[in-house]
Amino acid sequence: MRTVRTLTAGMLAAAAALTVTGTALADTPSASPSTRSTSAGQEAAPTEAGTGFRTAAAFRPGQKATADASTGDYLYWVVPVDAQQRLTVQAAVTLPEAKSRHGASTWQLDVYDGLRRRQACAYGTQTRAAAPEAATVELSCTLRTVRAGAEQWANDPLPGSYYVRLTVVDVPEEDLGLPIRAAVEASVHEAGGAYAVDGAVSTPLVPATVTGSLREPEDGWSGGWWSDRWIWTAAGGVLGALAGILGYSLTRGSGRPSRVPPRA
C-alpha cells in the first residue's frame, strides 16, 4: 500500500505542477490589455486618420487614435490582431455645436480584415443615432476570436491587419462639412486554446501598403503555434502514464506466491 500512496501523491503533485505551469505559460506570451497599453504608450498614437484603406493610420491595441475631421469624411485606421485574440474597437465622436446643426445624425463603425472583408460584430453598438442636441456619440464593435487558419470559403477572422472605418451614414445635407473630433481605441482579449485550430495561414494578412513598425503586434506574430492545449495534452499524458503504473501495481499483488492450504 505504501507504493500506491506514493504513486497517488506523485499523480496529484504532477497534476498540480502542470496546472500551475500551464497558467504561468499561458499568461507569459500574451500580454493583458493593460500591459499592452503601457508598452504601446512608448509609441506615439496617431493624431490623424487616413481617407481610405491605403492611407489608414496605424496604431496598436491600448492606444487612443484621434483625428480632427469634417462631418461626411471617411476616417480609416489600422490595427494588428493575432491568432486567438478577440478585438474590441470603441469610437467616440465629438459633434459640432448643437446650434450649428440642422437635425439628428447617424454614425457607423465598420471593421475590415487584411483582405478588406467586412467583419460582422459579435456584439456592440455598431450604428448609433445622435439627437440634434447631443454633444457626443459612442460606438463599439467586438469581433469574433481571430483564428490561426480557416477554410478558403470561410469568412473567419484571420491574423493580420484590421481596418477601422468611422463615418456618418445619415445627416442633413446642410451639416456636411461641420467640424468633428474622433477618437478610436482598440483592445484585445486573449481567448486561449479553446479557439486553437490545427493549421495556420502561412503569413498574416498584412497588405504591403501598411508600412512602419506598427505592422505587427508588440510581441510579433505567433502564427497560432502556441496554445494552452499543449499544457493540458502533456498533463493528460503524464497522468495517464501514472494511472497505468498505479493500476499495474494494484493488479500484480504483492509479488509473492500465495499460500497453498494444507491437505486434509
Steps between C-alpha positions, in 0.01 A plus 500: 500500500799728551564481125138592424514799734827613346364478145180678598698782658717518188195525272352781707831686512549465123149622427547800728838585348369480143199711587719773652743478209219520246358809665840667513586416139159605374539838667860559395488534117169684485502834671180628653331810356642710786853375425458565131379847579813574705733367231312674222536826690864506390385570145305807407137435413388649169327838507373473144287246316535370149242561231507144363646152550833594342552802727357355824679629811667216695468458876524220756256354751506714813557825313245774435511625143345842438419715202344837421275469199180618337154350507472271199867397491595131497761441770727193489738344752674162503596279797682161517318201653651155551355149522288412806432869570159663509503862383276770645495844338340801667444834332379837628406797284484850641226665297475862382318746723129429511409852385689445175330171415173451315386163632596154622785300354585128484856373533647161416814305596620225261791257533669327205772235494822505297311379192257793544219263590253664731487310828171473687491620861432223750357764730512874557325807362633536149250763384353771719285808446589829665221736599519861375605617847751218569861600562661163430416160356672175598525174309664161553562174317635170633605249236506124520824349628774503236589150378844381396355342185172443320350344188522707181123537481468620859486863610669430832723780634868415445824649639610825341397861456151611596364821352269722701271735307291770663253722316157657509238312299201732543519875559323813371674626189553839662714338772752345263841657556443604861806429718515189720761329715528120497676267744549126448634240744565128456548225756562127463396210721712185495257214439747213552498144372123471492518668158819332376485316169727252324679701234571864434525748217853517355525876557276754678262698283701821498480702176827643374351849511499490881851615582699558815563316827128489578445227241522225763401454866728612780642149554492395132274259315454173682357330191272306729767247601460551875192376682427403858366176349865393494513521880183298552608243243829453685317487833265234365794294376683515833190420702414214264846351544480532877154343499636207300780448750255523787265249338785258438617522860147427623438202273833322534459453875788480743717299263524200736333161426177438682494239772357157414272366773621174650331179388253339738 
